[in-house]
Amino acid sequence: MTTIPELVAHSSDGMQKAVENTKKEFTTIRTNKASTSLLDLVRVEAYGSVVPLNQVGMVSAPEPRMLTVQPFDKGLVQAIEKAIRDSDLGLNPMSQGNLIRVPLPMLSQERRKDLVKLVHKLAEEGRVAVRHARHDALARIKKLEKVPEDEVTRAEKEVQKHTDEHIKLIDDLLSHKEAEIMEV
């Protein structure tokens, strides 16, 4: 039989995973600075399957507005270029021998606003995941038998406290990312 502290801890873990996932998704959103995590979601068709870019090449950021990709296999240069070009990032890679340069163009005000909308959507998905963990925990706590009413109430307050803390963490991540995107 599961205890109330275990259920509260489990819900807190689920909420923390939601915050971590939101943070990870935020790193793939472009700002004005080059970040190697920008290309984390790019998938390359190589060796008969689709693999993440970081498994077929080394990504680095030698300059604030430039990324470079050094393919592990020279035969994949075209495939990597195509994958970056076809991604929704709006980037135009250029190869120089076996090094692929990916210049980052300045973000227009309109593009910044679109990115802010996307970040808000991702933050809301994170908040929903946190609330889902809360809902799940509360439902499981209510199903417990032979538990005093005051313990159930205390556990519900504890779960709500964790929920509020994790939603605040997501909101803080959101405001930081939004400021980063809007910075000229």
C-alpha positions as a Markdown table, in Angstrom:
| # | Residue | x | y | z |
|---|---|---|---|---|
| 1 | Met | 0.0 | 0.0 | 0.0 |
| 2 | Thr | 1.2 | 3.5 | -0.9 |
| 3 | Thr | 1.6 | 6.1 | 1.8 |
| 4 | Ile | 0.7 | 9.8 | 1.7 |
| 5 | Pro | 4.4 | 10.9 | 1.9 |
| 6 | Glu | 5.3 | 8.6 | -1.1 |
| 7 | Leu | 2.4 | 10.0 | -3.2 |
| 8 | Val | 3.5 | 13.6 | -2.3 |
| 9 | Ala | 7.1 | 12.8 | -3.2 |
| 10 | His | 6.0 | 11.1 | -6.4 |
| 11 | Ser | 4.0 | 14.1 | -7.5 |
| 12 | Ser | 6.9 | 16.4 | -6.7 |
| 13 | Asp | 9.2 | 14.3 | -8.9 |
| 14 | Gly | 6.7 | 14.5 | -11.8 |
| 15 | Met | 6.5 | 18.2 | -11.4 |
| 16 | Gln | 10.3 | 18.5 | -11.4 |
| 17 | Lys | 10.4 | 16.5 | -14.6 |
| 18 | Ala | 8.0 | 18.9 | -16.2 |
| 19 | Val | 10.2 | 21.8 | -15.2 |
| 20 | Glu | 13.3 | 20.1 | -16.6 |
| 21 | Asn | 11.5 | 19.2 | -19.8 |
| 22 | Thr | 10.4 | 22.9 | -20.2 |
| 23 | Lys | 14.0 | 24.1 | -19.6 |
| 24 | Lys | 15.3 | 21.6 | -22.2 |
| 25 | Glu | 12.8 | 22.7 | -24.8 |
| 26 | Phe | 13.6 | 26.4 | -24.1 |
| 27 | Thr | 17.3 | 25.7 | -25.0 |
| 28 | Thr | 16.2 | 24.8 | -28.5 |
| 29 | Ile | 14.6 | 28.2 | -29.1 |
| 30 | Arg | 16.9 | 30.6 | -30.8 |
| 31 | Thr | 18.0 | 33.8 | -29.2 |
| 32 | Asn | 20.6 | 36.4 | -30.5 |
| 33 | Lys | 23.5 | 34.3 | -29.2 |
| 34 | Ala | 24.8 | 31.1 | -30.9 |
| 35 | Ser | 24.2 | 28.1 | -28.8 |
| 36 | Thr | 25.1 | 24.5 | -29.7 |
| 37 | Ser | 21.8 | 23.3 | -28.2 |
| 38 | Leu | 20.0 | 25.2 | -31.0 |
| 39 | Leu | 20.6 | 22.3 | -33.3 |
| 40 | Asp | 19.7 | 19.6 | -30.7 |
| 41 | Leu | 16.3 | 18.8 | -32.4 |
| 42 | Val | 17.8 | 18.6 | -36.0 |
| 43 | Arg | 17.6 | 15.1 | -37.3 |
| 44 | Val | 19.9 | 13.8 | -40.1 |
| 45 | Glu | 19.2 | 11.0 | -42.5 |
| 46 | Ala | 22.3 | 8.9 | -42.2 |
| 47 | Tyr | 23.2 | 5.2 | -42.6 |
| 48 | Gly | 19.6 | 4.3 | -43.5 |
| 49 | Ser | 18.0 | 5.9 | -40.5 |
| 50 | Val | 17.2 | 9.3 | -39.0 |
| 51 | Val | 19.6 | 10.3 | -36.1 |
| 52 | Pro | 20.2 | 13.4 | -34.0 |
| 53 | Leu | 22.8 | 15.8 | -35.5 |
| 54 | Asn | 25.1 | 15.5 | -32.5 |
| 55 | Gln | 25.5 | 11.8 | -33.3 |
| 56 | Val | 26.9 | 12.4 | -36.8 |
| 57 | Gly | 28.9 | 15.6 | -36.2 |
| 58 | Met | 30.4 | 17.9 | -33.5 |
| 59 | Val | 28.6 | 21.2 | -33.1 |
| 60 | Ser | 30.4 | 24.2 | -31.7 |
| 61 | Ala | 29.9 | 28.0 | -31.4 |
| 62 | Pro | 33.2 | 29.7 | -32.2 |
| 63 | Glu | 31.6 | 33.1 | -32.6 |
| 64 | Pro | 28.5 | 34.8 | -31.1 |
| 65 | Arg | 26.6 | 34.7 | -34.4 |
| 66 | Met | 28.1 | 31.5 | -35.9 |
| 67 | Leu | 27.7 | 27.7 | -35.4 |
| 68 | Thr | 30.0 | 25.1 | -37.0 |
| 69 | Val | 29.4 | 21.4 | -37.5 |
| 70 | Gln | 32.3 | 19.1 | -38.0 |
| 71 | Pro | 30.9 | 15.8 | -39.5 |
| 72 | Phe | 32.4 | 12.6 | -38.2 |
| 73 | Asp | 32.0 | 11.2 | -41.7 |
| 74 | Lys | 32.8 | 13.4 | -44.7 |
| 75 | Gly | 30.1 | 11.7 | -46.8 |
| 76 | Leu | 27.4 | 13.2 | -44.6 |
| 77 | Val | 28.2 | 16.9 | -45.3 |
| 78 | Gln | 25.3 | 17.2 | -47.8 |
| 79 | Ala | 22.8 | 15.3 | -45.5 |
| 80 | Ile | 23.7 | 17.5 | -42.6 |
| 81 | Glu | 23.3 | 20.7 | -44.6 |
| 82 | Lys | 20.0 | 19.5 | -45.9 |
| 83 | Ala | 18.7 | 18.6 | -42.4 |
| 84 | Ile | 19.7 | 22.1 | -41.0 |
| 85 | Arg | 18.2 | 23.8 | -44.0 |
| 86 | Asp | 14.9 | 21.8 | -43.8 |
| 87 | Ser | 14.5 | 22.4 | -40.0 |
| 88 | Asp | 12.2 | 25.2 | -38.9 |
| 89 | Leu | 15.1 | 27.3 | -37.6 |
| 90 | Gly | 15.4 | 29.4 | -40.7 |
| 91 | Leu | 19.2 | 28.8 | -41.0 |
| 92 | Asn | 21.2 | 28.6 | -44.2 |
| 93 | Pro | 24.3 | 26.4 | -43.7 |
| 94 | Met | 27.4 | 26.6 | -46.0 |
| 95 | Ser | 30.0 | 23.9 | -46.3 |
| 96 | Gln | 33.7 | 24.6 | -46.6 |
| 97 | Gly | 35.4 | 21.3 | -47.3 |
| 98 | Asn | 34.3 | 19.1 | -44.4 |
| 99 | Leu | 33.3 | 21.9 | -42.1 |
| 100 | Ile | 29.8 | 23.3 | -42.2 |
| 101 | Arg | 29.3 | 26.9 | -41.1 |
| 102 | Val | 25.9 | 28.0 | -40.0 |
| 103 | Pro | 25.6 | 31.8 | -39.7 |
| 104 | Leu | 22.9 | 33.1 | -37.5 |
| 105 | Pro | 21.0 | 36.0 | -39.1 |
| 106 | Met | 19.7 | 38.8 | -36.9 |
| 107 | Leu | 16.2 | 38.2 | -35.6 |
| 108 | Ser | 13.6 | 40.6 | -37.0 |
| 109 | Gln | 11.1 | 42.1 | -34.5 |
| 110 | Glu | 8.3 | 39.9 | -36.1 |
| 111 | Arg | 10.4 | 36.7 | -35.7 |
| 112 | Arg | 11.1 | 37.6 | -32.1 |
| 113 | Lys | 7.4 | 38.0 | -31.4 |
| 114 | Asp | 6.8 | 34.6 | -33.0 |
| 115 | Leu | 9.5 | 33.0 | -30.8 |
| 116 | Val | 8.0 | 34.6 | -27.7 |
| 117 | Lys | 4.6 | 33.1 | -28.6 |
| 118 | Leu | 6.3 | 29.7 | -29.0 |
| 119 | Val | 8.0 | 30.1 | -25.7 |
| 120 | His | 4.7 | 31.0 | -24.0 |
| 121 | Lys | 3.1 | 27.9 | -25.6 |
| 122 | Leu | 6.0 | 25.6 | -24.3 |
| 123 | Ala | 5.7 | 27.2 | -20.8 |
| 124 | Glu | 1.9 | 26.5 | -20.8 |
| 125 | Glu | 2.6 | 22.9 | -21.7 |
| 126 | Gly | 5.0 | 22.7 | -18.8 |
| 127 | Arg | 2.4 | 24.2 | -16.4 |
| 128 | Val | -0.2 | 21.7 | -17.7 |
| 129 | Ala | 2.2 | 18.8 | -17.0 |
| 130 | Val | 2.7 | 20.2 | -13.4 |
| 131 | Arg | -1.1 | 20.5 | -12.9 |
| 132 | His | -1.5 | 17.0 | -14.3 |
| 133 | Ala | 0.9 | 15.6 | -11.7 |
| 134 | Arg | -1.0 | 17.5 | -9.0 |
| 135 | His | -4.4 | 16.1 | -10.2 |
| 136 | Asp | -3.0 | 12.6 | -10.3 |
| 137 | Ala | -1.6 | 12.9 | -6.8 |
| 138 | Leu | -4.8 | 14.3 | -5.4 |
| 139 | Ala | -6.9 | 11.6 | -7.0 |
| 140 | Arg | -4.6 | 8.9 | -5.5 |
| 141 | Ile | -4.6 | 10.5 | -2.1 |
| 142 | Lys | -8.4 | 10.5 | -2.1 |
| 143 | Lys | -8.5 | 6.8 | -3.0 |
| 144 | Leu | -6.5 | 5.9 | 0.1 |
| 145 | Glu | -8.6 | 4.0 | 2.7 |
| 146 | Lys | -8.5 | 4.4 | 6.4 |
| 147 | Val | -6.6 | 7.7 | 6.4 |
| 148 | Pro | -7.7 | 10.5 | 8.7 |
| 149 | Glu | -9.4 | 13.5 | 7.1 |
| 150 | Asp | -6.8 | 15.9 | 8.5 |
| 151 | Glu | -3.9 | 13.9 | 7.0 |
| 152 | Val | -5.6 | 14.0 | 3.6 |
| 153 | Thr | -6.1 | 17.8 | 3.9 |
| 154 | Arg | -2.5 | 18.3 | 5.0 |
| 155 | Ala | -1.3 | 16.2 | 2.0 |
| 156 | Glu | -3.5 | 18.2 | -0.4 |
| 157 | Lys | -2.0 | 21.5 | 0.9 |
| 158 | Glu | 1.5 | 20.0 | 0.5 |
| 159 | Val | 0.8 | 18.9 | -3.1 |
| 160 | Gln | -0.6 | 22.4 | -3.8 |
| 161 | Lys | 2.5 | 24.0 | -2.3 |
| 162 | His | 4.7 | 21.9 | -4.6 |
| 163 | Thr | 2.5 | 22.8 | -7.6 |
| 164 | Asp | 2.8 | 26.5 | -6.9 |
| 165 | Glu | 6.6 | 26.3 | -6.5 |
| 166 | His | 7.1 | 24.4 | -9.8 |
| 167 | Ile | 4.7 | 26.7 | -11.7 |
| 168 | Lys | 6.7 | 29.7 | -10.4 |
| 169 | Leu | 9.9 | 28.0 | -11.6 |
| 170 | Ile | 8.4 | 27.7 | -15.1 |
| 171 | Asp | 7.3 | 31.3 | -15.0 |
| 172 | Asp | 10.8 | 32.4 | -14.0 |
| 173 | Leu | 12.3 | 30.4 | -16.9 |
| 174 | Leu | 9.7 | 31.9 | -19.2 |
| 175 | Ser | 10.5 | 35.5 | -18.2 |
| 176 | His | 14.2 | 34.9 | -18.5 |
| 177 | Lys | 13.9 | 33.3 | -22.0 |
| 178 | Glu | 11.5 | 36.0 | -23.1 |
| 179 | Ala | 14.0 | 38.8 | -22.1 |
| 180 | Glu | 16.8 | 36.9 | -23.9 |
| 181 | Ile | 14.8 | 36.7 | -27.1 |
| 182 | Met | 13.7 | 40.3 | -27.1 |
| 183 | Glu | 17.2 | 41.6 | -26.3 |
| 184 | Val | 18.6 | 43.4 | -29.3 |
